[in-house]
Amino acid sequence: METNLCVAGFGGQGVMTLGKFLASATCDSTDKNVTFFPSYGAEQRGGTANCFVVISDEMIGAPLGDVMDDLIVMNEPSLDKFLDTLKEGGRLFINSSIVKKDIARKDIKIISAPVTELALELGNAKVLNVIMLGVYVGFTEVISPEIVWETIEHKLGKKPKLLPLNKQAFEKGLEIGRSQR
């Protein structure tokens, strides 16, 4: 089994962190092979950012980024840029707080979550990526949610005051992802 994922959005939306959390959790706690390939736009905050994560039972040659099983888009420019890379039968995860376009493709599964709105409701826009990570993990079950949370907890360990909010964000995302299965 191999899963090719592209995560794309504006710099500052935590796109790279989402990819790193997923790749680290898989690499550190399973016997699967993982690659993480980041791509930054000209500016970090406000510019475009995307990353590719490949999770496989087999050896991985290179993350090519031309055919995706899963696509997470946090904004409309990312939808426009990467939608055609999503294979037939693929899964599109959209931040419906920002992505308002109708998606004409009928050959894919669309999982929609208003992660920006939810993050603001939780009191901090910076957790929108953790909510979306929860949506992705809750829907795909590509890796155990407990393993992903342990990774988040470890990565944020030097800032323990951030853990309760991030836990709440991750749990909210899991709930949304599971409900759309």
C-alpha positions as CSV (number, residue, x, y, z in Angstrom):
1,M,0.0,0.0,0.0
2,E,1.2,3.5,-0.9
3,T,-0.5,6.8,-0.1
4,N,0.7,10.0,-1.9
5,L,-0.5,13.2,-0.2
6,C,-0.1,16.8,-1.2
7,V,-0.8,19.5,1.4
8,A,-1.1,23.0,0.0
9,G,-2.0,26.5,1.1
10,F,-0.7,29.9,2.0
11,G,2.5,30.3,4.1
12,G,1.4,30.7,7.7
13,Q,-1.4,28.2,7.6
14,G,0.8,25.4,9.0
15,V,1.0,23.4,5.8
16,M,4.6,22.2,6.4
17,T,3.9,21.5,10.1
18,L,0.9,19.3,9.2
19,G,3.0,17.3,6.7
20,K,5.9,17.0,9.2
21,F,3.6,15.8,12.0
22,L,2.1,13.1,9.7
23,A,5.5,12.1,8.4
24,S,7.2,12.0,11.8
25,A,4.4,10.1,13.4
26,T,4.5,7.5,10.7
27,C,8.3,7.2,10.6
28,D,8.8,7.1,14.3
29,S,6.0,4.7,15.2
30,T,5.4,2.3,12.4
31,D,7.5,0.1,10.0
32,K,6.3,2.0,7.0
33,N,8.5,4.0,4.7
34,V,8.0,7.7,4.6
35,T,9.1,10.7,2.6
36,F,8.5,14.4,3.2
37,F,9.2,16.9,0.5
38,P,8.5,20.6,1.2
39,S,8.1,23.4,-1.4
40,Y,8.0,27.0,-0.3
41,G,6.9,30.0,-2.4
42,A,8.9,33.3,-2.6
43,E,7.6,34.5,0.8
44,Q,6.9,32.2,3.8
45,R,4.0,34.0,5.4
46,G,1.3,34.8,2.8
47,G,3.1,33.1,-0.1
48,T,2.3,29.7,-1.4
49,A,3.5,26.6,0.4
50,N,3.0,22.9,-0.3
51,C,4.5,19.6,0.7
52,F,4.3,16.0,-0.3
53,V,4.1,13.1,2.0
54,V,4.4,9.5,0.8
55,I,3.6,6.6,3.1
56,S,4.3,3.2,1.8
57,D,4.8,-0.5,2.8
58,E,7.5,-0.6,0.0
59,M,10.6,1.4,-0.7
60,I,9.9,4.9,-2.0
61,G,11.8,6.1,-5.0
62,A,10.9,9.8,-4.8
63,P,7.9,11.9,-4.2
64,L,7.1,13.0,-7.7
65,G,3.9,14.9,-7.0
66,D,2.3,14.2,-10.3
67,V,-0.5,11.8,-9.2
68,M,-2.0,12.2,-5.7
69,D,-4.2,9.8,-3.8
70,D,-5.1,12.5,-1.3
71,L,-5.0,16.3,-1.6
72,I,-5.5,18.8,1.3
73,V,-6.1,22.3,0.1
74,M,-6.3,25.2,2.5
75,N,-7.0,27.9,-0.1
76,E,-8.4,28.4,-3.7
77,P,-5.1,29.0,-5.4
78,S,-3.9,25.6,-4.1
79,L,-7.1,24.0,-5.4
80,D,-6.6,25.5,-8.8
81,K,-2.9,24.4,-8.9
82,F,-3.2,20.8,-7.6
83,L,-6.7,19.5,-8.3
84,D,-5.7,18.0,-11.6
85,T,-3.0,15.9,-9.8
86,L,-5.7,14.1,-7.8
87,K,-6.3,10.7,-9.3
88,E,-9.7,9.3,-10.1
89,G,-11.2,8.0,-6.9
90,G,-8.9,10.2,-4.9
91,R,-9.9,12.2,-1.8
92,L,-9.9,16.0,-1.6
93,F,-9.8,17.6,1.8
94,I,-10.8,21.3,1.6
95,N,-10.8,24.1,4.1
96,S,-14.4,25.2,3.4
97,S,-13.9,28.4,5.4
98,I,-11.8,29.7,2.5
99,V,-12.4,27.4,-0.5
100,K,-15.8,28.4,-1.8
101,K,-15.5,27.2,-5.5
102,D,-17.8,24.5,-6.8
103,I,-15.8,21.4,-7.7
104,A,-16.9,19.9,-10.9
105,R,-15.1,16.6,-10.6
106,K,-17.5,13.8,-9.8
107,D,-14.8,11.1,-9.8
108,I,-13.4,12.1,-6.4
109,K,-14.5,12.1,-2.7
110,I,-14.7,15.5,-1.2
111,I,-14.2,15.9,2.5
112,S,-15.0,19.5,3.6
113,A,-14.2,21.1,7.0
114,P,-14.4,24.8,8.0
115,V,-11.0,24.6,9.7
116,T,-10.3,28.4,9.8
117,E,-13.7,29.1,11.4
118,L,-13.3,26.2,13.9
119,A,-9.8,27.4,14.8
120,L,-11.1,30.9,15.5
121,E,-13.9,29.5,17.6
122,L,-11.3,27.7,19.6
123,G,-9.5,31.0,20.1
124,N,-6.4,30.6,18.0
125,A,-6.2,30.6,14.2
126,K,-2.9,28.8,14.3
127,V,-4.5,25.5,15.1
128,L,-6.3,25.2,11.8
129,N,-3.6,22.8,10.5
130,V,-4.0,20.6,13.6
131,I,-7.8,20.5,13.0
132,M,-7.2,19.5,9.3
133,L,-4.6,16.9,10.3
134,G,-7.3,15.4,12.6
135,V,-9.8,15.5,9.7
136,Y,-7.4,13.7,7.5
137,V,-6.4,11.0,10.0
138,G,-10.0,10.6,11.2
139,F,-11.2,10.0,7.6
140,T,-8.3,8.0,6.2
141,E,-7.1,6.1,9.2
142,V,-3.8,6.1,7.4
143,I,-2.2,6.0,10.9
144,S,-3.5,5.6,14.4
145,P,-4.8,8.9,15.9
146,E,-3.0,8.0,19.1
147,I,0.3,7.9,17.4
148,V,-0.2,11.2,15.6
149,W,-1.2,12.8,18.9
150,E,1.9,11.4,20.6
151,T,4.0,13.1,17.9
152,I,2.2,16.4,18.3
153,E,2.6,16.2,22.0
154,H,6.4,15.4,21.6
155,K,6.9,18.2,19.1
156,L,5.1,20.8,21.3
157,G,6.7,19.4,24.5
158,K,8.7,22.6,25.1
159,K,5.5,24.6,25.1
160,P,3.2,22.6,27.3
161,K,0.7,25.5,27.5
162,L,-0.1,24.8,23.8
163,L,-1.1,21.2,24.4
164,P,-4.7,21.5,25.6
165,L,-5.7,23.7,22.7
166,N,-4.0,21.5,20.2
167,K,-5.5,18.4,21.7
168,Q,-9.0,20.0,21.4
169,A,-8.2,21.0,17.8
170,F,-7.0,17.5,16.9
171,E,-10.0,15.9,18.5
172,K,-12.4,18.2,16.7
173,G,-10.8,17.3,13.4
174,L,-11.0,13.6,14.1
175,E,-14.7,13.9,14.8
176,I,-15.3,15.7,11.5
177,G,-13.2,13.2,9.5
178,R,-14.9,10.2,11.1
179,S,-18.3,11.7,10.4
180,Q,-17.6,12.0,6.7
181,R,-16.4,8.4,6.2
